[in-house]
């Protein structure tokens, strides 16, 4: 589920856990470049795979969120 936010700003983004649907907030820091990491859902304790891509042409951050199984 891709989501966009503005480049050059550290922002807090609300996402839904792909495992249980619980809404959580994550901090997006585009200053570190493209990132691929895992976070844990505070409700179901399952891993959430986050893949962040910096689209400098459009000045956007694209965030893909999926389960550890996908």
Long-range contacts (C-beta under 8 A, 24 or more apart in sequence): 1-64, 1-65, 1-66, 2-62, 2-63, 2-64, 3-62, 3-63, 3-65, 4-60, 4-61, 4-62, 4-63, 5-30, 5-60, 5-61, 5-63, 6-59, 6-60, 6-61, 7-54, 7-55, 7-56, 7-59, 7-60, 7-61, 8-59, 13-63, 15-48, 15-63, 15-65, 16-65, 17-41, 17-43, 17-44, 17-46, 17-48, 18-48, 18-65, 18-66, 18-67, 18-70, 19-44, 19-46, 19-48, 19-67, 20-44, 20-46, 26-50, 28-52, 28-61, 28-63, 30-54, 30-61, 38-68
